[in-house]
Amino acid sequence: MVKEIRIEDLKPEAFIREKVEEISAAVGDGKAINALSGGVDSSAVTLLGHRALGDRLTTYFIENGLMRRDEPEQVASLFREFGVHVEIIDAREEFFPALQGITDPEEKREAVTQTFYRDVFGRLVRESDARFLLQGTILTDVDETVAGIKRQHNVFEQLGIDPEQAFGYKIIEPLVQIRKDGVRRVADALGLPESVWNRMPFPGPALAARVIGEVTPERIETVRIANAITEEELADVDAFLKLAILHEDRVTGMREGRRDFGLQLELRCWDSVDAREGAPTELPWRTLRRLADRLVAEVPGVVSVTYNLATKPPSTMEAI
C-alpha cells in the first residue's frame, strides 16, 4: 500500500533531499537508466536521478514514433542546459509492428508496455550494465490501474508483477507517493522552467492513447497534426489538458458538392487539479469554431469535429 503525501503536507525541498538519498542508497555503486519524455513526471525524476547518481545515470529519450511534433530534439536541447546528456533511441521499427492489427485499448497499452520495458529497455539495460530503471510513476497511475479503470503502462508491483523477474532490472519510483499537483511543486523546486513543471500531462502510450482503433504511422501523423493545431489554438486557455482524438469509423461529409467519407476528430479540454476528477472546459463558441475550421482545413481527410462534454468520471481524460 502506497502512503500518500498530500499536497498540503508536501515540503518540496525536504522531499527532494529524501528521494535523492533513497535513490543513492538503492543503486549503491551501480548504474541506473531512465526514460525522459519531456513531461513533468519524467523530467522531475531525471533531475532527482542526476542529483543522486551523476554520470552513473544514463538518460534516454525513446523515439517510438508516437510522440508530438519535434519532441525528441526539443527535450534533449532543454536538458543540455542542466548538464544532462540525453541519448535519443530510434525505436519506431519496434513499436509500430508491435501495435499492428490491435484495436482493443488494453491490448494496445500492453503492447506499448511490453515493447518499452521488455524489448527496448531490456536491451538498453544489457548494453549499459545497469540494474535499475528510474521512472515517474505517480499515485494516480497506481489508483487507476488497481481500480481497473485503465492499465497504466508504468505500474507493475501493485499488480503482483516483479519487474526484475519479468524484465531483468529493478524499478525505482521516487514520485509514487504524490499526485500531479505535488509533482509540479517538486519540479519547480528542482529548478525546472515553468514550461516543464506546468506542462500538460502526456500519456505513457503517447499519441497511441489518442487513436481509437489500430495504430499506424499514417493515423499517428493525423493525430499528431491535430494535436499540434489544438495546442496552438488553445495556448491561451488555462486548462489542465487539451487534446484531439482520432476516431476509428469514417463519417459522411461533403466536399465540393460531393459525399466524402472522411475522418472524425474529437476535442477534449479539461479543468482538473490532480487528474482524479475533471470537467470539460467551457470554451467560447468562437474559439471552438475557429479550431474546428482549422482542423478541417489543415488535417487531411477530416470532415467532422466534436467536443467532449462528459465529466471524469465517467469519462477519462485520454481516449484509451
N, C-alpha and C positions, 0 to 999 in steps of 0.2 A: 504494500500500500504506500503510495507516494504521499508524503506530508506536504501539503500546500503552504507556500509562503504567500500570504495575501498581500495585495498591493499596499494596504495601509501599514503593514508590518515590514515591508521591504526597505532595507537600508542598502542602496546600491554599492557603495564603496566597501562595506563590510562583506556583502555578498560576493563581490569580485575577489577580495582577498581570500575568502573561504574557498571559492571554486578554483582559484589558481593553485592553492595549496593541495586541494583534493586531486586535481589533475596531475600535479607533480608527483604526489605520493603514489597514485595509481600506476603511472607509467614508469616511475623509478628512473633507471638509467637507460630505459628502452627508447623506442621511437613510436611515433603516432602519425596518423594521417587524418585529414578531414576534407570534406567537400564543401566548397564555397559556392553559393548560388547568387549571392548579392542581396538576398533578403535579410531582414533584421536578425532572425534567429541564427542563421549560419554565419553572418558577419560578426555577431557578438561572440559566438563560440570560437571563431578564428582568432580574434584578439585575445580571448581568455587563454586559448591554447598556446599562442605565441608568447604571452607573458610567462606562462608556466614552463614551456619547453624550449623556446627559442628555435634554433635550427633543427632541433630533433622532431619538430612537427613539419610535415610536408603538406602543403595545401594545394588541392586540385579543383579546377572547375571542369565539370563533366559536360562536354558539349554533346548532348543526347539528341539534338535536332528538334527538341521540344521547347526551347527557351524563347524568350521575347527577342525582338529585333536588336541586334548588336550587343546583346548582353555579355557574352564572354569577354570581349575586349574592354568594355566599359568597366566591368568589375575588376579585372586584372589591373587596369590602369589606376583605379581608385586605391587599391590596396598596396600598390607600389609606394604610395605616399606614406604608408605606415610601415614601410620596410618589410612588407610581406610579399615574397615571390609566389605568384600563383601560376601553376602549370596547367595549361588548357589541354584536356584529353579529348580527342575526337572519337566519340563512341556511337556516332549516328548509325553505323553499319551493324551495330549490335542491338540497338533499341527498336528500330523500325521492323526488322524481321521478327523480333520477339512479340511485337504488337499485331503482326499481320493476322487478319481474319478474326480478331477478337472484338466483340461488341458488348459483352457483359461488363458493367462498371467495375465490379470487384475483381473480375479476371484481368481487366486492364491494369488495375492497381497492383495486382500480384505480379503481372508480367514486368511492370516497371520496377517493382521491389526486387524481384529475383535477378533481373538484369543488372541493376545497380549494385546490390550488395554481394551477390554470389559471383557474377561474371566480371564486371568492371572492377569493383573494389577488391574482390578476391585476387585478381591478377595484380593490382597495384600493391596490395599487401605483400604478396610473394616477392615482387620485384624490389620493394623498398625495405624489406626485412622489418617492417613494422608489425606490432602485435595489437595495436589499439586504433580504434576509429572514434574520433570526436564527432558528435552530431548534435543538431539543435532541436531535439525533441522537446516540446513544451507540454504542460499539463493538459491543455485542451486536446492535443493529439491523443493522449492516453485515454482521456474520458470518452471521446467519440469512438475510439476503437473498442474499448472494453464494453461499452454500452451497445455495440453492434450497429451504430449509426453508419459508420463507414470505416473501413480498414485504412488507417493512415500508414504510409509506406515505411515510417521510421519507428514503429512500435513492435517490440519483439518479446522482451522478458515478461511483460504483463499478460501476454498470451501463452506463456509457457514455452516460448522458443528460446533456446540457448544460442546466441549469435556465434559464440566460439565454436560450438559443435556444428552449427549449420553452415557457417561461412569461414571459419578459421581464424577469427580475431574477436577481441572483446570490444564492446561499445561503451563509451563514456558519454553521459548525458548531463552536462552541467546545468542546463536550464529546465530540467524536468519538473521542478517544484513551483515554477511560476508560469503565468499566462502572458498573452501578448502585451498587455499594458505594462507588466513588470519587465519584460524583455526590452521594451523601448527605453525604460528608465536605466536599465543596466547598460544598454548600448550607448546611450547619451553619456553616462558616467565614464565609459571606456574611451570617450573622445571621438566617436564616430559622428560624422556630419548629420544634420537633420534629414538630408536626402536619403540617408540609410535608416536611421533609427525611427523615422516617421514614415518609412516607405510602406506602401500597401503590401499586405500578405500575398504570397505567391505559393501555389500548392506544390508539394513534392513531386507529383507526376507531371508538373509543369502544364503546358498547353494541352496535354493529353486529357487533363481534367476538364477541359473546355470544348471537347469534341464528343458529341453524343454519337455512338456508333463506332465504326472502325477508324483507327488512327492511321493515316497515310501521310507521306510528305506533302502531298497536294492539299489535303484537308488541314494539316497543321499550318501551312502557309496562308490559307484562307483565314483561319482564326488568328494567326499572328498579325496580319494586316488589320483585321477588325479590332483587335485589342489595342494596337498602336493608335488607331484613329480614336477609339473610345477614351483612352487615357489622355490623349491630346485635347480632345474637345471638352473633357470634364476636369481638366487640370486645375481649374479654379474652384471646383466643388469640394467642400470639406466633407469627405465621406471616408469610411473605413476601407472600402474596397469598391473598385469599378472594373467591370469586365464584360466581355462579349463571348457568347457561347454559340457554337455551330451545331444546329440540329441535324438529325440523320435524314429525315424524309425531305424530299423535294416538294415544293408547293407551287400552285398555279399562280403565275404572274403574267404581266403583259409588257411587251417591248415593241415599239414601232407598230402598234396596232395588231400584233400577233400574240398568241398564247405562248408563254415561256415557262417551262417547268424549271424553277430556279431554287436557290438556297435560302434557308431561313436562319436569321441570327436572332438571338435573344440577348437583350441587355440586362445586366444586373448592377445595381448600385446600392451599397449597404451602409446604414448607420449602425455602429456597434462599438463596444468598448473592448471586449476581450474575445470576440468570436463565438461565445457560447450562445448568445441570442443576437438577433439582428432585425432591423426593419428597413424596408425599401426607402431610399432617399426620395423626398418629394421634389423631384426635379421640375423646373419650369417647362411648360409645354414647348416654348420656343427652343429651349435647349435640346429637348428630345427630338423635335422636328429637324433641327439643324444636323444633329448627329445621325439620324436615320437617313437624311438626304445624302450625307457624305458616304455612309456605308453602302448604300445602293449604287452610288455613282462610282466609288473607288474600289470596292471589293468585287472581283469578277464573279458573276453568276448570282449575286444576291438580289432577290425580289421582295423579301419580306423581313421586317424588323419589328420585334415585340419588346415589351418592357415587363420584367417580373414584378408583380405586386404582392407576392406572398411573403410572410414573415419567416424568420428562422426561430424556432420550429414553426411549421412542419418542413419548410424548405431548408436546404443547406446553402452555403454561400457559393460553392462551386457546383458544377453540374454532376460530377461523379465523385 
